Amino acid sequence: MVTIGITGGLGAGKSTACQRLKERGAIIFDADAVAKETLQEPQIQEQLIDEFGAEIVRNGIVVASQLARIAFVNEENQSTLNNIVHPCVIERFEKLREDLGGRDGLLVMDAPLIFESGIDGHLDHTVLIYSTMKLRIARALRRGNLTREQILQRMALQMPEEEKRELADFVVENNGTIEHLYEEIDKLYTEIMGE
């Protein structure tokens, strides 16, 4: 089983790239979805309440939007959140890899913080989906779940794309159509899997 991490800034096209790889037969590990699930684990909830206060919980459940409002205010809060959640996400990824055993194929971690979390050390390859800031903002606004100010605030807290370019094994430019992105992902798949 070959493991790769797909990363990129908010609105870069990570999920679209992963969808294409899924169509090619890859198993996708969505780190954001797993991180959201871990928020409801009792020991994680306890740590989050200790750090961010009881107002992040409603009816015994961590409200992700409330937590995000506090966690994405500054680097220190984001780092605190990541230090609580990332170890659980990495543990679940390692368990999935172990469960898959010696199977052939591609296991993809879809995660915005591949390098920041240190998960890159657990992967065979890292891939950056790269888009211009203007395109990323436009795509993120189209989703409709964040304001322009929130998008810019989150982008400011992420590792700069140029730094990620230096660290990634592969860089896929996503400044055109979805069809073009699919073509680039198909080429990447062929290169990594030797097919």
HELIX and SHEET records of a PDB file:
HELIX    1   1 LYS A   14  GLU A   23  1                                  10    
HELIX    2   2 ALA A   31  THR A   38  1                                   8    
HELIX    3   3 PRO A   42  PHE A   52  1                                  11    
HELIX    4   4 ALA A   54  ILE A   56  5                                   3    
HELIX    5   5 ALA A   64  ALA A   71  1                                   8    
HELIX    6   6 GLU A   75  LEU A  100  1                                  26    
HELIX    7   7 ILE A  114  SER A  117  1                                   4    
HELIX    8   8 ILE A  119  HIS A  122  5                                   4    
HELIX    9   9 MET A  133  ARG A  143  1                                  11    
HELIX   10  10 ARG A  148  LEU A  157  1                                  10    
HELIX   11  11 GLU A  161  LEU A  167  1                                   7    
HELIX   12  12 ILE A  178  MET A  193  1                                  16    
SHEET    1   A 5 ILE A  27  ASP A  30  0                                        
SHEET    2   A 5 LEU A 106  ASP A 110  1                                        
SHEET    3   A 5 VAL A   2  THR A   7  1                                        
SHEET    4   A 5 HIS A 125  TYR A 130  1                                        
SHEET    5   A 5 PHE A 170  GLU A 173  1                                        
SHEET    1   B 2 VAL A  57  ARG A  58  0                                        
SHEET    2   B 2 ILE A  61  VAL A  62 -1                                        
END                                                                             
